[in-house]
């Protein structure tokens, strides 16, 4: 006898959503086991607050060749849990590339990306799923209801950078970007397949995802774990967001050129009027030098932006991969130790 299945918005409540969890691993030696323990509680059938059934079928731990002993922890977790799947990268490619590699290797209806540091609560996956089903969105970003545990300076800089991207690079939903996301599986795997080297993951998803939304969650404390992002890497991260958000940066170069041309015309008119009226008595070398420095600075800045865009396109044209999946280095030739009898 068949059991009737409740439906809402054309989607059946009786069919469970299969979830693939992707965790980039760079420095998770002391935190990863606790994260997997929380994820393991969702490998049996669970229900979201709105009643949507879901189950985590796999957790892909993408080893990004960090400085600690995360590789050993990954191997131990894989031997303890059937749902844990290691993904080994050939070298350190960065968090976004590692995330894309995990997405490409996933097989679930949905992909959830989590950080390794434990600040994201896997129990909130149901909240993200409810937001996706209610708004029919392909991508849901977690929206923290409490400040991120990174310190005042970094949090303020992050908010300022996202505000700048939104206001200057129109169309970007940068304030919503979080590493805790729920992504429709087909969208995530498609982005992973077609994203070139240097492309910012969330910008790439914005190109193809039909709709995005947010869901409120509460962040956990990171404990004593030091962030893997230095100031230099954070600046590089921000610059990559600008370059991959479209060609607006190149348009700003044109605007900058028009602005300085207008300033030059205004100064020329001022000098002409001053000479006619006899207001100029002594030649202004200082003002001349200032104008030259400003003009040269604007030219070099513009050329730098253009060169960055060219660099991104050169990397893509040369076929530079955003990541490279390999085998467990500890299980191959590199893991073999010399025998004491030799």
N, C-alpha and C positions, 0 to 999 in steps of 0.2 A: 504494500500500500504506500503510495507516494505521499509525502508530506508537503502541503502547500507552502510556498515560499513567499514571504512578504516582499513587496517591491516599493521602491521610491525613486522617482525621477528616471524610471526605466531600468534601474539597477537592482539586481536581486540581493537581498540581505543574506540568503542562504549560502551563496558561494563565497568562500573565504578569499581575501586578498593575500597573495603571496608576496612576501617582502624580502628583498635582498638588502642587507646592511653592508655598506662599504666604509671601511675605516683606514685612512692613510696612516701609516706607522713610521714615525721618524725617531721619536724619543719616548716610546711607551713602555719601557722595561718595567717601571714601577706602577703603572696605572692600567695597562691593557687588560690584565687578568680580571680586575674588578669590573671593567666595562663589559667584557665578554660574559661575566657572571650575570650581569643585569640583562644582557641581550638573551641569554639562555632561557630566561623565564618567559620569553615571548615565542619560543619555538613550538610550544603547544598552542592549541587554538585559543585565541584571545578575542576580546570584543572592545571596540572603541566606545567612548562615552555615549555616542549616538546609536550604538548597536551594530556597527559594521564588523563582521568577523574578519580576523586577519591572523596570519602566522608567519613568523620569520623562518625562512627555509635555509638561509645561508648567511654567513658573516664573512666577507672577504677582507682579509687583513693584508693590505698592500705595503710590503716592506720597501721603504724609500732610502735604505742604506744610511741610517742615522748613526750617531756617534756612540750609542750605548749597546746593550746586549739584547735589543728587541728581537733579533732573529731567533735567539734561543727561546724566548717567551712565545713567539709565534709557533715554533715547532711543538713546544709542549702543549699549547692550547689546541693545536690541530690534532694531536694524538689523544687528547682528553675528550674533545667534542667533535662529533661527526659533522655538525653544521659549519664548522670553521674551515675556511678554504684560504690557504696562503697564496698570495700573488707576489712573485719576486721580481723586482725591477733590477736592471743591469747596473744602474748607478743612481745617485741622488738626482731626481728630476724636479722635486718640489711638490708641495701639497696638492696643487690643482692637477698637475700631471698624474700624480699617484691616484687621485680621486677618479680621473677620467679612465685610467687603466682598470680600476676596480669596476667602474660602470660598464666598461666594454666586456668584462668577464662575467657579469651578472646574468641571471636568468629569471628574475622575479617579475611579477606584474608591476611592482613599484620598487624603486631604489631609494633607500634612506642613507644619507651620508652623515657620519658621526665623527667627532674628534676623538683622539686617543686619550685625551687628558682627563676625561671623566666629567667635564662640565655639562655635557649634554645627557639628559635622562632618557634612556630608550623607552621608558614607560610613556613618554609623550608622543610616541609614534601614532597611537590611536587618535590623538588630538589633531595631528597633521593630516591623517587620513580623513577625519571628519570634515576638515576645512576643504580638502580636495573634492570630496563628494558633494558637499553643500554648494560650492561655487563652480563645480565642474572644471577645476583648474588642473593643468598638467604639472605645475610646479608649485610647491608650498614651502615658504621659508618660515623657519621658527622666528618669532618676534619676542625677544626676551623682555620680561616684565621687570627685571632687576638689572643693575649695571653688570657688564661683563667683568670678570675678576682679573683685570689687566692693569689696574692703576688709573689714576685720574688723567695723567698726561696722554697715555695711549688711547683711552676711551674718547677723550676730547678730540684728539687728532683724527681718530677713526670717523667720528661724527662729522668733523669739518671736511674731511676728504670726500665722504659720501654726499654731503650737501653740495660741495663744489661740482662733483660729477653730475649731480641731478640738475643744478641750475645752469651750468655752462654747457654740458653735453646733454641737451634736451632729449627726452625719450628714455633715458636710463632710469631704472628703478633701483639704483645703487643702495638707498637706505634700507631696502629689504634684504640685501645680500647677507646671508649667513651660511656658515659651513654645515649647519644642521638643516637639511632640506629633505623633502619628499618629492621624488621625481617619477613621473610616469615612465615605466621601464622602456618602452619603445622610443620615447623621446631621449632618455638618458643614453641608451645604446647608440642611437643615431648620432647624437652630438659627439659621443666618444669616437665614432667611426670617421666623422668628417672634419673634426676640429684639427686645424693645423698647429704647428709649433708656435708658441707664444700667444695663443688665443686664450683670453680670460674665460673660464668655464661659464660663469653666470651670464656674461654678455652673449656667448654662443648660444646658450639655452634661450635667451630672449629673442634671438633671431628666428627660432623655429617653434617655440612653445606657444600654444594658442592663448593661454592665460596663466597668470601667476597670482598668488594671494599669500597671506601670512596667517599664522596661528600663534596665540600667546603661549609661551612656555617660561619656566623658571630655570635659570642656569644654576648649576652646582659650583661650588668652589673648586679650584684646581689644586689646592693644597700647596705643597712646596715645589711643585714641578716648575722649572724655568721654561719660559716660552722659547720655542724654536725659531722665532722670528726676531732677528736683530733689526736695528733701525734701518740699516742699509737694505735689508730684504723687504721691509715694510714699504720703503720708498719705491723700490723696484716693483713691488706688488701694485702700488697705486699707479705707477707709470704705465704698467701693462694694461690696467683697466682703461686708462685714457686712450692708449693706442688702439685697443681692440673695440672701443665703443663706437667706432665709425670714423668718418673723414672730417668731423667737425674741427679736429685739431688743425688740419690743413686750412680750413676756412678761417680759423683764428689767425693764421699767418697772414692771410690776405687782408683781414681786418686790421692787423697790426701795421701792415704796410700802408694802408689807406690813412690810418691814424697819424703815422709819422709824416706822411706826405702833406696832410692837412696842417700839422704843426709847422712844417717847413714853410708852407704858403703864408701862414699867419705871421711867422717871424720875418719873412721877406717883406710883407706889407708893412710891418712895424718899422723895419729898418728904412724902407723907402720914405715913409712918412717922416721919420725922424731926421733923415738927411734933408728933405725938402724944407722942413721947419727949422733946421739948424739945431735940433736938440742933441745930436751926437757931436761931441767935441773930441773925445778920446776913443780910439778903436777898442772894442771889447773882446780881447783875446780870450778871457775866461769863458764868456758865453759861447764863443766859437768852439772852444775845446769841449764844453759840455754838450753842445749839439752834435759834434762829431762822435763823441763817446756814446751818446744815446743812440744815434743812428747805427753805428757799427755794432753796438750791443743788440739792437733789434734784429739786424741782419743775421748775426751769428746765432741768436736764439731761434730765429725762423729756420735757418739752415739745419740746426740741430734737430728740430721737430721733423723736418722733411727727411733727414737722414735716418731717424728712428723708424719712420714709416717704411722707408726703403729697406732697412734692415729686416723688419718683420716679413716683408714680401720676399726678400732674398732667401731667408731661412725656409719659407714655405716652398719657394720655387726649387730649392736644392733638395727638397724632400727630407729635411731634418725632422725626425719623429718627435712628437711631444713626450713619448715614453717608449720604453722597450721592455717587454716582459721576457724573463728568462727562467731557468730552472733554479731550484734551491741551491745556492752556491755551496752549502755544506754537504749536499748529497752528490755533488759532481767531483770532477778532478781536483778542484780547488779545496775540497774538504778532505782529501786523502792525506794522511800523515805518514811520515817515513817510518818504516819498520825499524825497531831497535836491532834486529838481526842483520841489517844490511850495512 
